[in-house]
Amino acid sequence: MSNLTLCRTSGPPAFSVRPALVSDIEAVSRLDATNANAPLRETSEFGMDRWREYFKRYGTGRPRRHFLVATTEAGCVGFALGEVRTLDYTSAPYACVSALFVSPSCRGNGVGTALFEALCARFLGDGARNVRMMVPCVGGAETPMAFCRQLGMKTGGYIQFEKGLSA
Ligand SMILES: CC(C)(COP(=O)(O)OP(=O)(O)OC[C@H]1O[C@@H](n2cnc3c(N)ncnc32)[C@H](O)[C@@H]1OP(=O)(O)O)[C@@H](O)C(=O)NCCC(=O)NCCS
């Protein structure tokens, strides 16, 4: 599989999708800082250190883990990362999209779809036959839900339970 996927050659911003490089970390971190959903996370301290750590875990060469960026001539406009999991009570390997984000100024141009499809092609190559993505139930869930449905995703067969932990 070619590492570089050219996604658009005319019309609104031409972009391509490729595996993230260490030199993309700063741009990804800056892009992530524009995420309006950041307060929904358990911590908003997603700075450069956090993204360096993610690159170590998901960057090029990690088995069954992928970290992709979408770029235009202007630079990084989106990123996606995820992995194929096998050590779970479900027997078949399945893939999880851990993060998928497109610059607010570049949305509606197919960048999110291209990132998702590029991840899925890699997941398929890793043996996964199912892909999962969590979207928030509150705080502007409409867009990610519409996005997932457009990708052909459906509500999964599990309900997520969670509980805060304290010492
Ligand atoms: C969700 C997100 C990744 C979509 O990125 P994008 O590049 O705008 O998506 P695309 O242009 O590929 O859109 C694909 C489809 O999603 C749906 N969609 C995207 N944005 C939408 C919006 N604001 N309202 C309704 N539907 C929308 C549409 O059906 C669209 O298809 P169409 O253009 O043919 O109508 C982007 O809005 C984002 O980064 N949001 C914040 C982070 C997030 O929610 N991540 C995903 C879940 S964790």
The ligand as a Gaussian input file, in Angstrom:
#p B3LYP/6-31G(d) Opt

LIG

0 1
 C      -16.494000      14.968000      12.585000
 C      -15.364000      15.562000      11.723000
 C      -14.126000      14.666000      11.833000
 C      -15.840000      15.569000      10.253000
 O      -14.769000      15.998000       9.429000
 P      -15.059000      16.587000       7.953000
 O      -13.761000      16.644000       7.229000
 O      -15.845000      17.830000       8.028000
 O      -15.981000      15.430000       7.354000
 P      -16.353000      15.160000       5.824000
 O      -16.204000      16.427000       5.040000
 O      -15.607000      13.975000       5.362000
 O      -17.916000      14.845000       5.971000
 C      -18.452000      13.553000       5.733000
 C      -19.921000      13.546000       6.100000
 O      -20.120000      13.761000       7.503000
 C      -21.347000      14.465000       7.713000
 N      -21.065000      15.742000       8.353000
 C      -19.853000      16.303000       8.535000
 N      -19.977000      17.480000       9.180000
 C      -21.288000      17.666000       9.407000
 C      -22.055000      18.700000      10.042000
 N      -21.485000      19.785000      10.585000
 N      -23.401000      18.554000      10.105000
 C      -23.992000      17.465000       9.566000
 N      -23.326000      16.465000       8.951000
 C      -21.998000      16.565000       8.876000
 C      -21.958000      14.703000       6.340000
 O      -22.862000      13.643000       6.069000
 C      -20.749000      14.610000       5.420000
 O      -21.072000      14.165000       4.129000
 P      -21.517000      15.240000       2.986000
 O      -20.434000      16.285000       2.957000
 O      -21.587000      14.409000       1.761000
 O      -22.817000      15.779000       3.457000
 C      -15.048000      17.036000      12.122000
 O      -16.249000      17.765000      12.193000
 C      -14.333000      17.141000      13.462000
 O      -13.105000      17.099000      13.522000
 N      -15.104000      17.283000      14.574000
 C      -14.531000      17.387000      15.931000
 C      -13.948000      16.052000      16.414000
 C      -14.911000      14.886000      16.237000
 O      -16.100000      14.990000      16.475000
 N      -14.340000      13.742000      15.775000
 C      -15.103000      12.543000      15.374000
 C      -15.604000      11.679000      16.434000
 S      -14.537000      11.281000      17.739000

